[in-house]
Each structure stands twice: as C-alpha cells, then as structure tokens.
C-alpha cells in the first residue's frame, strides 16, 4: 500500500464515522477526552477508550488479542503474529487487532506492512489516535515531515493530551 493512500484517508477522517459495530459509549468518552483540562482526567478517559477498543463482543476474540498483546510485550513476535493473523481472519472488523498487527510490524521494521495494517484500523475506527500517532512516527522516520505532521495533528485533534505527539509536532515546526 502506498503511503499516499493512507495520507488521503487521514485527511478525510474528520468526515468519516466509525463502523456500525462501534461501541455506543465511545462518542461520550471522546467528548470527555477532548474537554479534559487535567492530564489525570485525560489519562483516565484514554484508559477507558483503550479498554473499549480491546474489548470485543466475542470474549474469545478479546482474549486472543490480550494474549497477542502479551506476546508482543514479551518479544514473542512470531507467536503474536500467528495469533493476530488468525484473529483478523476470524474478526476482520476488529480495529484493535489491526492496530496491534501494525504495531508488531513496526517493531519488526516492516514499515510498509505496518502502515497497511494501521490504514485498515483507521478505516474501521477513524478516531484511533494510537494508529494515527504510529503512522506519524513511521512517516517522520522516513523524513516525510509534512505527512507526519498531518498524522500527528489528526491524533491531537482527537486526544489533545498526547505529550509525545505534541513534542513531535513541535520538533517538526522547528
């Protein structure tokens, strides 16, 4: 997948709605996140959003994602990739599974595969600030400051308290 395709998707995210299967609690959590004045409140909202993203109507799918996340943390990348690929085949609209696969491919240095997976996560969940930040990091490493700024700016519109992303934006501006 060309990076330009993902940048065009990011440019249109504000006009896109999440899929019909998106949990109904997310709009209120994002609203509270956007209006949070204190970092502690923002972090609490962020944690709630991540817990919703990690959940799935099928408890077994959520358990597989949790195991794959543990495998990534333990650097058992081959096991994590196998779990995630099987999970995505079974639940192709599970945005967080795509995000985790994108994270895994990023850790493996497979940027093209990572961006492809992150693109899919963003198609399903256009408010995925984690996927946006990850795309920004990849683009920044590839010296695409303009593309990285677009991804980072989009992430900050959703989650204004992302300190690392804000710092990256400042570095791009300077």
C-alpha positions in Angstrom: 0.0 0.0 0.0 1.3 3.4 -0.9 1.7 5.9 1.9 -0.2 8.4 -0.1 -3.3 6.3 0.1 -3.1 6.4 3.9 -2.4 10.1 4.0 -5.5 10.7 1.9 -7.5 8.5 4.3 -6.1 10.5 7.3 -7.1 13.8 5.5 -10.7 12.6 5.3 -11.0 11.1 8.8 -12.8 14.0 10.3 -15.6 13.5 7.8 -15.9 9.7 8.4 -17.9 7.9 11.0 -16.9 4.8 12.8 -18.5 1.5 11.7 -21.9 0.5 12.8 -20.4 -2.0 15.2 -18.5 0.7 17.1 -19.5 0.7 20.8 -22.0 3.4 21.6 -20.0 4.6 24.7 -17.1 5.9 22.6 -18.6 9.2 21.5 -19.1 10.4 25.1 -15.6 9.2 26.1 -14.0 11.1 23.2 -16.0 14.2 24.1 -14.8 13.9 27.7 -11.2 13.3 26.5 -11.4 16.4 24.2 -12.7 18.6 27.0 -10.4 17.2 29.8 -8.5 20.1 31.4 -6.3 18.0 33.6 -3.8 15.3 32.4 -5.1 12.9 35.0 -8.6 13.2 33.6 -7.4 12.8 30.1 -5.4 9.7 31.0 -8.4 8.2 32.7 -10.5 8.8 29.5 -7.7 7.4 27.4 -7.6 4.2 29.5 -11.3 3.8 29.2 -11.1 4.2 25.4 -8.3 1.6 25.2 -10.3 -0.8 27.3 -13.3 -0.4 24.9 -11.0 -0.9 21.9 -9.5 -4.0 23.4 -13.0 -5.5 24.1 -15.0 -7.5 21.6 -18.5 -8.9 21.7 -16.8 -12.3 21.3 -15.0 -12.8 24.6 -12.7 -15.4 23.0 -11.6 -12.8 20.4 -10.8 -10.3 23.1 -8.8 -13.0 25.0 -6.8 -13.8 21.9 -6.0 -10.1 21.4 -4.9 -9.8 25.1 -2.6 -12.9 24.6 -1.1 -11.4 21.5 -0.5 -8.1 23.3 1.3 -10.0 26.0 3.3 -11.9 23.4 4.4 -8.6 21.8 5.4 -7.2 25.2 7.4 -10.4 25.8 9.0 -10.2 22.4 7.4 -13.4 21.2 6.7 -11.8 17.9 6.2 -15.0 15.8 3.5 -16.2 18.2 1.9 -12.8 18.4 1.8 -12.6 14.6 0.2 -16.0 14.3 -2.4 -15.1 16.9 -3.2 -11.8 15.3 -3.4 -13.2 11.7 -5.9 -15.9 12.9 -7.8 -13.3 14.8 -8.1 -10.9 11.9 -9.3 -13.8 9.6 -12.0 -14.6 12.1 -12.8 -11.0 13.0 -11.8 -8.7 10.1 -13.6 -5.6 11.5 -11.7 -5.7 14.9 -9.9 -2.5 14.6 -7.6 -3.0 17.6 -6.4 -6.4 16.2 -5.3 -4.5 13.0 -3.6 -1.8 15.2 -1.7 -4.4 17.2 -0.6 -6.1 14.0 0.6 -2.7 12.7 2.5 -2.2 16.0 4.1 -5.6 15.7 5.2 -5.0 12.1 6.6 -1.6 13.2 8.6 -3.4 15.9 9.9 -5.8 13.2 10.9 -2.9 11.0 8.3 -3.8 8.3 7.0 -0.2 7.8 5.0 -0.9 4.7 3.1 -3.8 6.3 2.7 -1.7 9.5 1.2 1.3 7.6 -1.1 -1.1 5.7 -2.4 -2.6 9.0 -2.8 0.8 10.6 -4.6 2.0 7.5 -7.1 -0.8 7.9 -7.5 0.1 11.6 -8.3 3.7 10.7 -10.8 2.6 8.0 -12.7 0.7 10.8 -12.1 3.2 13.6 -11.3 6.7 12.3 -10.8 8.0 15.8 -7.9 5.7 16.5 -5.3 8.2 17.8 -2.8 5.4 18.5 -2.9 4.3 14.9 -2.5 7.9 13.8 0.4 8.5 16.1 2.1 5.3 14.8 1.7 6.4 11.2 3.2 9.7 12.1 6.2 8.1 13.7 6.8 5.9 10.6 6.5 8.9 8.2 8.8 11.0 10.4 11.4 8.3 10.3 11.1 8.3 6.5 11.7 12.1 6.5 8.1 12.9 5.4 7.6 15.8 7.8 4.5 17.0 6.1 2.8 13.6 6.2 3.9 13.1 9.8 2.5 16.5 10.8 -0.8 15.6 9.2 -1.0 12.3 11.2 0.1 13.9 14.4 -2.3 16.8 14.0 -5.1 14.4 13.4 -4.2 12.4 16.6 -4.0 15.6 18.6 -7.5 16.7 17.5 -8.8 13.5 19.0 -6.6 13.4 22.0 -5.1 16.8 22.8 -3.1 15.4 25.8 -0.7 13.2 23.9 2.6 14.7 25.1 4.9 12.6 22.9 2.9 13.5 19.8 2.8 17.2 20.8 6.6 17.1 21.2 7.0 15.6 17.7 4.8 18.4 16.3 7.0 21.0 18.0 10.1 19.3 16.6 8.7 19.3 13.1 7.8 23.0 13.3 11.3 23.9 14.5 
